[in-house]
Amino acid sequence: MKQGFSNLRFLAAILAAKLSIVILRLFRSGGTSLPGKLALKLYPEILDRLSGLFRVTMITGTNGKTTTSRIVANMMEQNRMRVVTNKSGANLSSGITTTLISALTLGGKPRVTHALLETDEAAFRTLAPRLKPETVIVTNFFHDQLDRFGDLHTTLDKVREGISKIPEAVLILNADDSLCASLGRNVPNKIIYFGMGEGVYPETGANINNDVAFCMQCNSRYEYTSVTFGHLGHFSCPSCGFGRPHTHVECSSILSYDNLGSNVEISGPDMRIIVKLALPGLYNIYNALAGASFGIVAGLDEKEIATALSGFESGFGRMETIHTNDRELKMILVKNPTGFNQVLRFLLTQERPCVIALAINDKLADGTDVSWLWDVDFEVLTLMSDRIRAFYVSGTRAEDMAVRLKYAGIPPDMIMMEKEYSQLISKALQKAEARESCYILPTYTAMMDIRRILKRRFGLKEFWK
């Protein structure tokens, strides 16, 4: 009797969620989180029930979750796995519940065999033991939304707690991130480490992120033989010996690197491939390495891995590109100092004149504290001032962004304020000339609002697709 009642609640929750998905998407509302909230209200144990219906892969970390998910989805397709994934980036329990229910029949039977789930770092602690993943990819740890996540080591500890409850899962970890690499110490899980080879980066530096400059084990300062960005690199502690672990998958050479992408050599167990990545930036090379590591775990051969890496498309807002009137508009999500600095480094590779628009919001999903803008190295934009036609600032904190640019050395007459997003898009495109680019750099809620306008104007796919 009790089991029968539980089944009825399960089916009722599925029916209610599916109906709400249909209604919300009829009104172009996305339906990525509310249906899951409704299902969890009707049947709080639904995630535990759903996890037994799919073979689950989880991806968490500060930066790169969405792009890595897209790459891994390509890997799965190469291996002929039928998979559902939360492409929209709705990565809390409600969004994940919606994603899994969308892959069920009305009778509660799965239409696919695998679930690939991007997961919020803070929520990973409770979601991992409920979802029971076969594989977990952790990309990196950087300061992000301090008002929500708090201290960086607090976020790390939440992920560590989640991992402690899934000893059977294969862990794919970034060896160049001392925080991420520490997750592989003293655990029973099988571990695959990925990272950049010694000295293969286009740029190196000695300025290590002070937040992670000291050893987690003994508090001595790390020594680095090479650095990519932030605190990522070949680190070691001179006191206790904790250091970068040996990698199973590594970028062994960067053959070319520009504002369009890169050609890289990736080495692994019985594998050496040369891949053309369609997205620029060192951070996207890391995302590709995480994807290649998953390919090895999934049993793909090197040809299948190379095909998947070369063929993936960017997620919405992550270097999404629109061509219009002989101009190019690119939107790149920015959400924390490390990621923003990497986007600025990418802009420095831009050879033609361009227009840059920055849309900064301070809503809950963005982080209500925007003081992090002062940790971003906007000063580097003065190095390309001769190639920037104008800066536009927008969003609820447009004034703060304008002040930050002024203090970075940008002439005030180059900074335009436009808070209405539709006008922002139009003015930025008008300012650019033929064969030039407009870059829109928004925080999360600004990205969602701007993309709705772009979707209507240019016929883009819905963000959840």
Secondary structure, DSSP 8 states (H G I E B T S, - for coil): -HHHHHHHHHHHHHHHHHHHHHHHHHTT---SSHHHHHHHHH-TTHHHHHHTTSEEEEEESSSSHHHHHHHHHHHHHHTT--EEE-TT---SHHHHHHHHHHTB-TTS-BSSSEEEEE--HHHHHHHHHHH--SEEEE-------HHHH-SHHHHHHHHHHHHHT-TTSEEEEETT-HHHHHTTTT--S-EEEEEE-TT-SS---S---GGG-B-TTT--B-EEEEE-STT-EEEE-TTT--B----SEEEEEEEEE-SS-EEEEEEETTEEEEEEESS-SHHHHHHHHHHHHHHHHTT--HHHHHHHHHH----TTEEEEEEETTEEEEEE---SHHHHHHHHHHHTT--S-EEEEEE---STTT-S--GGGGGS-GGGGGGGGGGEEEEEEESTTHHHHHHHHHHTT--GGGEEE--SHHHHHHHHHHHS-TT-EEEEEE-HHHHHHHHHHHHHHH----TT-
